[in-house]
């Protein structure tokens, strides 16, 4: 059960970073130039970590 909590936290982190990236696009200007690309890199990293967590939870939940 605790594995599913970790998956939820990882997915929430991805969603929050995505929302922050979208908000910088709406704000525009200097904020967009400074943060847009950086947040995209953070989102990709968070997605990779979330995928690894999901794979690990599924692997260990099957009893391996």
C-alpha positions in Angstrom: 0.0 0.0 0.0 2.8 2.4 0.7 4.1 1.9 -2.8 0.9 3.4 -4.2 1.4 6.5 -2.0 4.8 7.0 -3.4 3.4 6.7 -6.9 0.8 9.3 -6.1 3.4 11.7 -4.8 5.5 11.2 -7.9 2.5 11.8 -10.2 1.5 14.8 -8.2 5.0 16.3 -8.5 4.8 15.8 -12.3 1.4 17.6 -12.4 2.6 20.5 -10.3 5.7 21.0 -12.4 3.6 20.9 -15.6 1.1 23.4 -14.1 4.0 25.7 -13.2 5.4 25.4 -16.7 2.1 26.2 -18.2 1.6 29.2 -16.0 4.9 30.6 -17.1 3.7 30.4 -20.7 0.6 32.4 -19.8 2.6 35.0 -17.9 5.1 35.5 -20.7 7.8 38.0 -20.8 10.9 37.7 -18.6 9.4 35.0 -16.5 8.8 32.8 -19.5 12.4 33.3 -20.8 13.9 32.5 -17.4 11.7 29.6 -16.3 10.0 27.8 -19.2 12.9 25.7 -20.4 14.1 25.0 -16.9 10.7 23.7 -15.8 10.4 21.6 -18.9 13.7 19.9 -18.0 12.5 19.4 -14.4 9.2 17.9 -15.7 11.0 15.4 -17.9 13.2 14.4 -15.0 10.2 14.0 -12.7 8.4 11.9 -15.3 11.4 9.6 -15.7 11.6 9.2 -11.9 7.8 8.6 -11.8 8.1 5.9 -14.4 10.9 4.2 -12.5 8.8 4.3 -9.3 5.8 2.8 -11.1 7.8 0.0 -12.6 9.4 -0.8 -9.2 6.1 -0.8 -7.4 4.6 -3.1 -10.0 7.6 -5.4 -10.0 7.7 -5.7 -6.2 3.9 -6.0 -5.9 4.0 -9.1 -8.0 6.1 -10.8 -5.4 9.6 -10.8 -7.0 
